[in-house]
Amino acid sequence: MEAWSTLLALIVLVADIVAIVQIWRSRIEVGRKTIWSLVVVLLPVVGLIMWLVAAGHFAKVRL
């Protein structure tokens, strides 16, 4: 069971790193990039889900 939790933690870590890279490659202002990066770092799973919803293909407003 410990192997599953380690694997899940690694998956979340990689997904957060990818999200932060995508945030900084986007065309939004630096202030918003900083805030989104902090949200993803401080709330790894919830922040990632929030960013996916806000920046996804179904988002009503582009970030």
N, C-alpha and C positions, 0 to 999 in steps of 0.2 A: 504494500500500500504506500510505502514511503516513496517508491519509484514513481508512482502516479502523481503525487504531489510535487515532486521535483520536476517532472516533465511539464506539468501544468504551469508551474512557476516560470519555467524557461519559455514556454509559449507566450505567457503574458508579457514577460520581459521583452521578447523579440517583437511582439505586436506593439508594445509601447514605444520601442525604439523606432520602428517603422512609422508609427503615427507622428512622432516628434519630427522625424526627417521630412515627412509629408507636410507637416505644419510649416516648417521653416522654408520649404520650397514653394509654398503657396504665395499668392500675390496680396495677401492681407497686410495690414499695417503691423509694424514691429510690436506695438503695444498689445495687440490682439494675439500675435504669435507667442509673446511671452506669457500672457494669461492662459492660453490654451496649453502651452507646454507645462506650466505649473499645475494645471488641473490634471493633466495626464500623469505627471510625476507623483503628485500627492494622492491622487485617487486612481490607482492603476487600472482597475477593471471598470469602475464607473466612469472615469474620465475618458477611457478609450471608447466606451459605448456612447457617451455623450458626443464625442468628437465624430464618431462614425455617423450618428444620426444628423448632426449639424452640418457635416461636410459631405455627406453621401449623395448619391444620385437623386434621392427623393427629397432633398432639402429644399424648402421653399425660398430660402435666402442663401446666396452664395457667400461664403466667409471671405 
